[in-house]
């Protein structure tokens, strides 16, 4: 009874791991974009517009 259920455990574990890793990576990417945009805005306000 349990042998059929346990045979899917590695596949389910990998799929859940990839799902959570993707969600975490997306969160870090959004956080990076927000922080980088704020840093550029702060630099622009502090130094003025870039000339290059």
N, C-alpha and C positions, 0 to 999 in steps of 0.2 A: 504493500500500500504506500509506504513512504518512499520507496526507491524511485518511483516515477516522479514524485514531487521534488526530491532532492537532486534529480538529474538536471533540473532547470535552474538550480541555485547559482551555478557559476555564470550562466548567461544573464540571469536577472541581476546578479550582483554587478556585473560589468555594465549593463544598461543603466542601472540606477547610479553607479559611480560616474559614468559619462554624463548623465543628465545633471547631477549635482556639480560636476566639474565645469560643465558648460555654463550653468547658472552663476557659479562663483566667478568664472572668467568674465562673463558679461558684466557682472557687478563691478569687478575691478576695472574693466575697460571704461564703463560709464563714470566711475569715480575718477579715473585718470583724466578723462575728457573734461569733467567739471573743474578739477583742480588746475589743469593746464590752461583752461580758458580764464579762470580767475587770476592765475599768475600772469598771463599775457595782458589782461586788462589792468592789473596793478602796475606792471612795468610800463605800460603805455601812459597811465596817469602820472607815474613818477618821472619818467624820462621824456615824455612827449612822443609824438608819432615817429615811427622809424623812417629814416631817410633812404633806406636801401630797398 
